Amino acid sequence: MTHSSSLPGLRHPWVDRLLNQHQRSLTELVNGLGSPLHLVCPAVFSANVEAFQRSFVRAQVAGSLLFAKKANKAGCFIKACALKGIGVDVASVGELQKALGAGVAGTDIGVSGPRKTDQLLKLCLAHHCLVAVDSLDELHRLHALAQSRRQTARLLLRCLPQMQPGSRFGLNTQECEQALAFCRQHSVTLELEGFSFHLSGYDTQQRAQVANQLIDLCLASDLEGCRSVNLGGGFAVRYMDPEQWQVFMDEQYPELFHGGKDFAGFYPYGALRAGAEVLDDILASPVGPGLTLAQKASNHDVRLIIEPGRALLDQAGVSVFRVQGVKDRSASEGYALVTVEGSSFNLSEQWFNSEFLPDPLLVATSPRPLAPFVACIGGATCLESDLLTWRKVAFDRPILPGDLLIYLNTAGYQMDSNESPFHEVALPQKVAVELRDQHFHWKLDNLA
């Protein structure tokens, strides 16, 4: 008996239009630019930005967005940040230079990361970026550089949440007190604007609780201008229907996966609350009798900063793979092994020893009768573990070489976080697309 499952991904209207009206253009793009090919849609990104901004407005609180640059390397998203007037969160010299080059003002750029080089700190000082200081050593180095260059450093102190004491990010309570004292002592050079934190997971109550504690730190700092709290990321994306997701989680078993592979866990693909809804929940979280986080921040003129990455990229991109070969073992094993031009490095959930679970869409490039066809999807490398989809997915017709497989909603982390020129294969191209007036417009990302 063949064991397979169905986990259809949610599909944005722009993808439906692409498939229904411009499938020939899609095929020609892949033929011309190679497989895999990443299509990105800045207009969807901009709509996601606006949804978060509306959440702050509804809650009547001052709020700022920083796009977490690490979630996707495409330049068109950074240019969209500049056009929408939001900032960018970076963690390297390269990311900072790209943000500046795309027109994002240095004052709108936040710089995180656990141990920043002197080169990065100097660039931050030159462009008045907001630095999230992660250690006492970093604070002292930032002060020395600012003093030697006769500049003022804008900074946040990154605090270690008590509920995740094992995290490698942030200053513990004692270090935070020492850092705050140092900032008071050197307030001419160090302009402390507030505090930030890194919190793994998607617990909105925990995030609101830590933010509340950092608002109290702002109030107790006795430093003018110390009125910002950076909540970080942690805004889930809903990739599929929550009910279908829950059925899968309740019934999953190793026979659903090639080789009986077992996974320690999955991303919450069927999140009940996602994107700006999560921000709504955080802002509405109670932090005192009859007092929400948003109300407390507003009462004390505290600005809340968030760093969505994946959530701003929700539905803003797809990845297209051309089928290179099919090893049909349906008769003997109940499913086929499909090989695509590309590898699991192009779907970075494998980086987390997990699986990108939404069903890929089959675009058949030649006519054939409908017939159930179960397959796993592998990459074209010499690695046994190189599978894009370990799960046995049921398609409505046989897959043939030359067909296209489209992975939906891959802009957030999947496209390029783990890409590699393994086997001397060139890195995939990104194409920025726009659909307007029934026309399909595209540009290579580096020209968009």
Secondary structure, DSSP 8 states (H G I E B T S, - for coil): ----B---B---HHHHHHHHH-HHHHHHHHHHH-SSEEEE-HHHHHHHHHHHHHHHHHHT--EEEEEEGGG---HHHHHHHHHHT-EEEE-SHHHHHHHHHTT--GGGEEE--SS--HHHHHHHHHHT-EEEE-SHHHHHHHHHHHHHTT--EEEEEEE--TT-TT-SSSB-HHHHHHHHHHHHHTTTTEEEEEEEE---S--HHHHHHHHHHHHHHHHHS--TT--EEE---------B-HHHHHHHHHH--GGGBGGG---S----TT-SS-THHHHHHHHT-EEETTEEHHHHHHHTT-EEEE--STGGGTTSEEEEEEEEEEEEEHHHHSEEEEEESS-GGGSGGGGGTS---S--EEE-SS------EEEEEE-SSS-TT-EEEEEEEEESS---TT-EEEE-S-TTTTTTTT---GGG----EEEEEEEETTEEEEEEGGG-
